[in-house]
Amino acid sequence: WQKRWMNSEYKADLGKFKLTAGKFYGDPVRDKGLQTSENSKFYAISSRFKPFSNKGKTLVIQYTVKHEQKIDCGGGYVKIFSSNLDQKNLRGDSHYYIMFGPDICGSATKKVHVILNYKNKPHPIKKPIRCKVDGYTHLYTLIIRPDQTYEVKIDNEMVASGNLEDDLDFLPPRKINDPTVRKPTDWDDRIQIDDPNDIKPEDWDEPEYIMDTSAEKPEDWDDAANGEWRYPTVKNPLYRGEWKPRQIDNPNYRGVWPHPQIDNPNYSPDSSIYSYENISIIGLDIWQVRAGTIFDNFLITDDEVYAEDFGDETWGETKGPEKEMNIKQTEEEQERERVTEEKYFEQRFKKKLERRKASGKGRAVRNTIEKEEL
């Protein structure tokens, strides 16, 4: 793998990858993958293959991700590059064709990226796609077809699909609002209005702050040095804020005005959004706070059925044993912790009894009823 993958050298302290199946796995050999090994590091590594174009063909990008460390913040996505990438200078701002895969950071970000480059500008998918966060190996698949449709699968199950033009902002909209048409002046689109029968109470207007007349002038107050003493102000308990009439349903409400639309003169269809030339490199360009993610089973093909079968033959065959091994390890660890805890409290209890026997024989007669629960 070290011959097939090239580490970037754009900065000296990039994180290092190692080959391992991790702490738990379905197969000790088949589940070996590239694992991030250093916390709070950027990682940049890539692998080159024979250049090709997906013009007129389906493009499938697939791989497995295992956040064994139950990652709290970090990327798990891959990037696809053209053949002219300088691999030794791979970095975050390197031009890429496609970015795909999971990204996690805190509770707010747990999503699958689908970002396609079009006319040298990255366009992210507008649909939210949630990634897996349970610490096990998962299979991620992106399918881009010549008819400009796409599909995202996790564990060989479809989680998102649609049309590239509709779900990513590559092109101007086909239709726009007619600029020559204005909303009628008598069109009322207010859902609620002020109740004309609601009148402000006469005792409503109270100042927000009032003088605290219960305060007394300090004995050491110096008018010459501090100025004339005044009562301090306090929050008025009778202050009720700005009065506003209650709201009622608008009897004249007509709904949202439907602005007439026309064909957008700036719209021009492009049937080649999906295609790229000289696809030649796959790379991992990520940041991770807590290392431990394992990447494996990389596949780029034009055959959807083959990709699904490949996923079943790799991830599909080892996912069950992997989970069983993790559950067994967790149970064994819990048992060790329980035994250690019991020994700790047993020793602590024995020491306390010994101290009482040594120093409290006389006291034991007086305190005939004494109970201690652990």
C-alpha positions as CSV (number, residue, x, y, z in Angstrom):
1,W,0.0,0.0,0.0
2,Q,2.9,2.4,0.6
3,K,3.9,2.0,-3.0
4,R,0.3,2.7,-4.3
5,W,-0.3,5.7,-1.9
6,M,1.7,8.9,-1.9
7,N,1.9,11.1,1.2
8,S,1.6,14.8,0.7
9,E,4.6,16.9,1.7
10,Y,3.0,20.4,1.7
11,K,3.6,20.7,5.5
12,A,6.0,18.9,7.8
13,D,3.5,17.8,10.5
14,L,0.9,16.0,8.5
15,G,-0.7,13.0,10.3
16,K,0.6,9.5,9.4
17,F,-1.5,6.5,8.2
18,K,-0.9,2.9,9.2
19,L,-2.3,-0.3,7.9
20,T,-4.5,-2.2,10.4
21,A,-7.8,-3.9,10.9
22,G,-8.3,-2.0,14.2
23,K,-9.2,-3.1,17.7
24,F,-12.2,-5.2,16.5
25,Y,-12.9,-6.6,13.0
26,G,-14.7,-9.2,11.1
27,D,-11.6,-10.6,9.4
28,P,-8.0,-9.8,10.6
29,V,-6.7,-9.7,7.0
30,R,-9.6,-8.6,4.8
31,D,-10.5,-5.7,7.2
32,K,-7.1,-4.1,7.1
33,G,-7.3,-0.5,5.9
34,L,-5.6,2.9,6.1
35,Q,-6.0,4.2,9.6
36,T,-5.3,7.8,10.9
37,S,-3.0,7.4,13.8
38,E,-2.3,10.9,15.3
39,N,-4.8,13.2,17.1
40,S,-5.4,16.8,16.0
41,K,-3.7,16.5,12.6
42,F,-4.3,17.2,8.9
43,Y,-4.0,14.2,6.7
44,A,-3.2,14.2,2.9
45,I,-2.6,11.0,1.0
46,S,-3.5,10.0,-2.6
47,S,-3.3,7.1,-5.1
48,R,-3.0,7.4,-8.9
49,F,-4.5,5.2,-11.5
50,K,-4.8,5.1,-15.3
51,P,-6.7,8.3,-16.5
52,F,-10.3,7.9,-17.8
53,S,-13.4,9.9,-18.7
54,N,-16.9,9.0,-17.5
55,K,-18.5,10.7,-20.4
56,G,-21.4,8.6,-21.6
57,K,-20.9,6.2,-18.7
58,T,-22.0,5.7,-15.1
59,L,-19.5,6.7,-12.4
60,V,-19.5,4.8,-9.1
61,I,-17.3,5.8,-6.2
62,Q,-17.4,3.5,-3.2
63,Y,-15.4,2.8,-0.1
64,T,-15.8,1.8,3.6
65,V,-15.3,4.1,6.6
66,K,-14.9,2.9,10.2
67,H,-14.9,5.5,12.9
68,E,-13.6,3.1,15.4
69,Q,-12.8,5.9,17.9
70,K,-16.4,7.1,17.7
71,I,-15.1,10.4,16.2
72,D,-16.2,13.7,17.7
73,C,-14.8,16.0,15.0
74,G,-13.2,15.0,11.7
75,G,-13.6,14.1,8.1
76,G,-14.2,10.7,6.6
77,Y,-14.6,11.7,2.9
78,V,-12.6,11.1,-0.2
79,K,-11.8,13.4,-3.1
80,I,-11.4,12.6,-6.8
81,F,-8.8,14.5,-8.8
82,S,-7.6,14.9,-12.4
83,S,-4.3,13.6,-13.6
84,N,-2.5,16.9,-13.3
85,L,-2.7,17.0,-9.5
86,D,0.7,17.4,-7.8
87,Q,0.3,14.6,-5.2
88,K,3.3,15.8,-3.1
89,N,1.5,19.1,-2.7
90,L,-2.0,17.8,-2.0
91,R,-3.7,20.2,0.4
92,G,-7.1,21.5,1.3
93,D,-7.3,24.0,-1.5
94,S,-6.2,21.6,-4.3
95,H,-8.6,21.6,-7.2
96,Y,-10.8,18.4,-7.1
97,Y,-13.6,17.0,-9.2
98,I,-15.7,15.3,-6.6
99,M,-15.8,15.2,-2.8
100,F,-17.9,12.5,-1.2
101,G,-18.3,10.9,2.2
102,P,-19.1,11.5,5.9
103,D,-18.1,14.5,7.9
104,I,-18.7,14.8,11.7
105,C,-18.1,17.7,14.1
106,G,-20.0,17.9,17.4
107,S,-23.7,17.5,17.5
108,A,-24.5,19.9,14.7
109,T,-22.5,18.3,11.8
110,K,-23.2,14.6,11.0
111,K,-23.6,14.6,7.3
112,V,-22.6,13.0,4.0
113,H,-20.9,15.5,1.6
114,V,-21.7,15.3,-2.1
115,I,-19.8,18.2,-3.8
116,L,-19.3,18.3,-7.5
117,N,-17.0,20.8,-9.3
118,Y,-18.5,22.6,-12.3
119,K,-16.7,25.3,-14.2
120,N,-14.0,25.5,-11.5
121,K,-16.5,26.0,-8.7
122,P,-17.6,23.5,-6.0
123,H,-21.3,22.9,-5.7
124,P,-22.6,21.1,-2.6
125,I,-25.8,19.1,-2.7
126,K,-28.8,20.9,-1.2
127,K,-30.3,17.8,0.4
128,P,-29.3,16.9,4.0
129,I,-27.9,13.4,4.2
130,R,-27.0,12.0,7.6
131,C,-24.0,9.7,8.1
132,K,-23.5,6.8,10.4
133,V,-21.9,7.5,13.8
134,D,-22.0,4.2,15.7
135,G,-18.3,3.2,15.4
136,Y,-18.7,0.3,13.0
137,T,-17.6,-0.1,9.4
138,H,-20.1,1.4,6.9
139,L,-20.2,1.3,3.1
140,Y,-20.6,4.6,1.2
141,T,-21.5,4.7,-2.5
142,L,-22.0,7.6,-4.9
143,I,-23.5,6.9,-8.3
144,I,-23.5,9.6,-11.1
145,R,-25.3,8.6,-14.3
146,P,-25.1,10.0,-17.8
147,D,-28.8,11.1,-17.6
148,Q,-27.6,13.5,-14.9
149,T,-29.3,11.6,-12.1
150,Y,-27.4,10.6,-8.9
151,E,-27.8,8.2,-6.0
152,V,-26.2,8.0,-2.6
153,K,-26.2,4.7,-0.8
154,I,-25.1,3.7,2.7
155,D,-24.6,0.0,3.4
156,N,-26.0,-0.7,0.0
157,E,-29.3,1.0,0.8
158,M,-30.4,4.2,-1.0
159,V,-30.5,7.2,1.2
160,A,-30.7,10.0,-1.4
161,S,-31.3,10.4,-5.1
162,G,-32.4,13.0,-7.6
163,N,-31.3,15.1,-10.6
164,L,-28.0,16.9,-10.5
165,E,-29.4,20.1,-12.0
166,D,-32.3,20.2,-9.4
167,D,-30.3,19.3,-6.3
168,L,-27.1,21.2,-6.9
169,D,-26.9,24.9,-8.0
170,F,-24.9,24.3,-11.2
171,L,-27.1,26.4,-13.5
172,P,-29.4,29.4,-13.2
173,P,-33.1,28.5,-12.5
174,R,-35.2,27.5,-15.5
175,K,-38.0,29.9,-14.4
176,I,-37.9,33.3,-12.8
177,N,-40.5,35.8,-11.5
178,D,-41.8,38.0,-14.2
179,P,-40.2,41.4,-13.5
180,T,-42.9,43.3,-15.3
181,V,-45.7,42.1,-13.0
182,R,-46.3,43.6,-9.5
183,K,-48.4,42.4,-6.7
184,P,-51.8,44.1,-6.7
185,T,-52.0,46.9,-4.2
186,D,-55.2,45.4,-2.6
187,W,-53.7,42.0,-2.1
188,D,-53.6,41.3,1.6
189,D,-51.2,38.5,2.6
190,R,-51.1,39.2,6.3
191,I,-52.2,36.1,8.2
192,Q,-53.0,38.0,11.4
193,I,-53.7,41.6,12.2
194,D,-54.1,43.8,15.3
195,D,-57.5,43.5,16.9
196,P,-59.1,47.0,16.4
197,N,-61.4,46.4,19.4
198,D,-58.4,45.8,21.8
199,I,-57.7,49.1,23.7
200,K,-54.7,49.8,25.9
201,P,-55.6,49.9,29.6
202,E,-55.4,53.3,31.2
203,D,-53.0,52.1,33.9
204,W,-50.6,50.5,31.4
205,D,-48.0,53.2,31.1
206,E,-45.6,52.8,33.9
207,P,-41.9,53.9,33.7
208,E,-39.4,51.0,33.5
209,Y,-37.3,52.5,36.3
210,I,-38.3,54.5,39.4
211,M,-36.3,56.1,42.2
212,D,-35.7,54.0,45.3
213,T,-36.9,56.5,48.0
214,S,-36.1,54.0,50.7
215,A,-32.4,54.5,50.1
216,E,-30.4,56.8,52.4
217,K,-27.6,59.1,51.6
218,P,-24.3,57.5,52.8
219,E,-22.8,59.2,55.8
220,D,-19.4,59.6,54.1
221,W,-20.9,61.1,50.9
222,D,-18.9,64.2,49.8
223,D,-21.0,66.5,47.7
224,A,-18.0,68.5,46.7
225,A,-16.1,65.4,45.5
226,N,-19.0,63.2,44.2
227,G,-21.7,65.7,43.3
228,E,-25.2,66.1,44.7
229,W,-26.5,62.8,46.0
230,R,-29.6,61.5,44.3
231,Y,-31.9,58.5,44.9
232,P,-30.7,55.5,42.9
233,T,-33.1,54.0,40.4
234,V,-34.5,50.5,40.5
235,K,-36.7,48.3,38.2
236,N,-40.3,49.3,38.5
237,P,-42.3,46.2,39.5
238,L,-45.4,47.7,37.8
239,Y,-43.7,48.1,34.5
240,R,-45.4,45.9,31.9
241,G,-43.4,46.7,28.8
242,E,-44.6,48.1,25.5
243,W,-48.3,47.6,24.9
244,K,-49.3,45.8,21.8
245,P,-52.9,44.9,20.7
246,R,-53.7,41.2,20.6
247,Q,-53.6,39.5,17.2
248,I,-56.6,38.1,15.4
249,D,-57.0,36.2,12.1
250,N,-57.1,38.5,9.1
251,P,-60.6,38.3,7.6
252,N,-59.2,39.7,4.3
253,Y,-56.3,37.2,4.1
254,R,-55.9,36.0,0.5
255,G,-52.8,33.8,0.9
256,V,-49.3,34.2,-0.7
257,W,-49.5,36.0,-3.9
258,P,-48.5,33.7,-6.8
259,H,-45.9,35.7,-8.7
260,P,-46.2,34.8,-12.4
261,Q,-43.1,33.2,-13.8
262,I,-41.4,33.3,-17.2
263,D,-38.5,31.4,-18.8
264,N,-35.2,32.6,-17.5
265,P,-33.3,34.2,-20.4
266,N,-30.0,33.4,-18.7
267,Y,-30.7,29.7,-18.4
268,S,-28.9,27.5,-20.8
269,P,-29.1,23.7,-20.4
270,D,-25.9,21.6,-20.1
271,S,-26.1,17.9,-20.6
272,S,-22.5,17.4,-19.6
273,I,-22.6,18.4,-15.9
274,Y,-22.0,14.8,-14.8
275,S,-18.8,14.2,-16.9
276,Y,-15.2,14.7,-16.1
277,E,-12.0,14.2,-18.2
278,N,-8.8,12.5,-17.0
279,I,-10.1,11.2,-13.7
280,S,-6.9,9.7,-12.3
281,I,-6.5,10.2,-8.5
282,I,-8.4,9.4,-5.4
283,G,-7.2,11.1,-2.2
284,L,-7.9,11.5,1.5
285,D,-7.5,15.2,2.5
286,I,-9.0,15.5,6.0
287,W,-8.7,16.9,9.5
288,Q,-9.3,14.8,12.6
289,V,-9.3,15.8,16.2
290,R,-9.4,12.2,17.5
291,A,-7.6,9.7,15.2
292,G,-8.6,6.1,14.5
293,T,-10.7,6.1,11.4
294,I,-10.1,3.2,9.0
295,F,-10.6,3.6,5.2
296,D,-10.9,0.5,3.1
297,N,-12.4,-1.2,0.0
298,F,-11.9,1.7,-2.4
299,L,-13.7,1.1,-5.7
300,I,-14.2,3.2,-8.8
301,T,-16.2,1.6,-11.6
302,D,-18.9,2.1,-14.2
303,D,-21.0,-0.9,-13.1
304,E,-23.6,-0.3,-10.4
305,V,-24.4,-4.0,-10.0
306,Y,-20.7,-4.9,-9.7
307,A,-20.3,-2.2,-7.0
308,E,-23.2,-3.6,-5.0
309,D,-21.9,-7.1,-5.3
310,F,-18.4,-6.0,-4.3
311,G,-19.8,-4.3,-1.2
312,D,-21.7,-7.4,-0.2
313,E,-18.6,-9.6,-0.7
314,T,-16.4,-7.3,1.4
315,W,-18.3,-5.2,4.0
316,G,-21.3,-7.4,3.8
317,E,-19.4,-10.5,4.9
318,T,-17.4,-9.0,7.7
319,K,-19.9,-6.6,9.3
320,G,-21.6,-9.2,11.4
321,P,-18.5,-10.8,12.9
322,E,-17.1,-7.3,13.5
323,K,-20.1,-6.3,15.6
324,E,-20.0,-9.6,17.5
325,M,-16.3,-9.1,18.3
326,N,-16.9,-5.5,19.5
327,I,-19.8,-6.6,21.7
328,K,-17.7,-9.4,23.2
329,Q,-14.8,-7.0,23.9
330,T,-17.2,-4.6,25.5
331,E,-18.7,-7.2,27.8
332,E,-15.2,-8.5,28.8
333,E,-14.1,-4.9,29.6
334,Q,-17.2,-4.3,31.7
335,E,-16.5,-7.5,33.6
336,R,-12.9,-6.5,34.2
337,E,-14.0,-3.1,35.5
338,R,-16.6,-4.8,37.8
339,V,-14.0,-7.1,39.3
340,T,-11.5,-4.3,39.8
341,E,-14.2,-2.2,41.4
342,E,-15.2,-5.0,43.7
343,K,-11.6,-5.6,44.8
344,Y,-11.1,-1.9,45.5
345,F,-14.1,-1.6,47.7
346,E,-13.4,-4.9,49.4
347,Q,-9.8,-3.8,50.3
348,R,-11.2,-0.4,51.4
349,F,-13.7,-2.1,53.7
350,K,-11.1,-4.4,55.2
351,K,-8.8,-1.5,56.0
352,K,-11.6,0.4,57.7
353,L,-12.5,-2.6,59.8
354,E,-8.8,-3.1,60.8
355,R,-8.5,0.6,61.8
356,R,-11.7,0.2,64.0
357,K,-10.4,-3.0,65.6
358,A,-7.1,-1.3,66.4
359,S,-8.3,2.0,67.7
360,G,-11.9,1.6,68.8
361,K,-12.3,-1.4,71.1
362,G,-13.7,0.7,73.9
363,R,-15.9,2.7,71.5
364,A,-17.3,-0.6,70.2
365,V,-18.9,-1.2,73.5
366,R,-20.7,2.1,73.5
367,N,-21.7,1.9,69.8
368,T,-23.3,-1.5,69.9
369,I,-25.5,-0.8,66.9
370,E,-23.5,0.4,63.9
371,K,-24.2,-0.3,60.3
372,E,-22.2,0.5,57.2
373,E,-23.4,-0.2,53.7
374,L,-21.2,-0.2,50.6
